[in-house]
């Protein structure tokens, strides 16, 4: 029997709540990890430097709505 995404979705839907964490831990192992691109690494370094200089804004200080 060929396994399709549709079959897997159906199985997930019938797993009891108590088994979801275990199922998640098994499934997450099959998702490839991406390495950061050079641009992403530069952006992270820039953000860290801005944070150290106090140039960031706390989320709690933003007026959202």
C-alpha positions in Angstrom: 0.0 0.0 0.0 1.3 3.4 -1.0 1.2 5.9 1.8 0.0 9.4 1.0 -0.2 12.6 2.9 -3.9 12.1 2.9 -3.5 8.8 4.7 -1.2 10.4 7.3 -3.6 13.3 7.9 -6.3 10.8 8.5 -4.2 8.9 11.0 -3.3 12.1 12.9 -6.9 12.9 13.2 -7.7 9.7 15.0 -4.7 9.8 17.4 -5.9 10.5 21.0 -4.7 13.8 22.6 -2.4 11.9 24.9 -0.4 10.5 22.0 0.0 13.8 20.1 3.3 14.8 21.8 4.8 11.4 20.9 3.6 11.6 17.4 5.0 15.1 17.0 8.4 14.0 18.4 8.6 11.2 15.8 7.4 13.3 12.9 9.7 16.3 13.6 12.7 14.0 13.0 11.8 13.8 9.3 11.9 17.5 8.7 15.2 18.6 7.3 17.1 21.3 9.2 18.1 24.2 7.0 21.4 26.0 7.6 21.2 29.7 7.8 22.3 31.6 4.7 25.1 34.1 4.8 22.5 36.9 4.7 20.6 35.4 7.6 23.8 35.1 9.6 24.6 38.8 8.9 21.1 39.8 9.9 21.4 37.9 13.2 24.8 39.5 14.0 23.4 43.0 13.2 20.3 42.4 15.4 22.5 41.3 18.3 24.7 44.4 17.9 21.7 46.6 17.9 20.4 44.9 21.0 23.7 45.4 22.8 23.6 49.1 21.9 20.1 49.4 23.2 18.6 50.2 19.8 15.7 47.7 20.1 12.1 48.2 21.3 10.4 45.9 23.8 7.3 44.1 22.5 5.4 45.4 25.5 6.2 49.0 24.5 4.7 48.6 21.0 1.1 49.9 20.5 -0.5 47.1 18.6 -4.0 48.2 17.8 
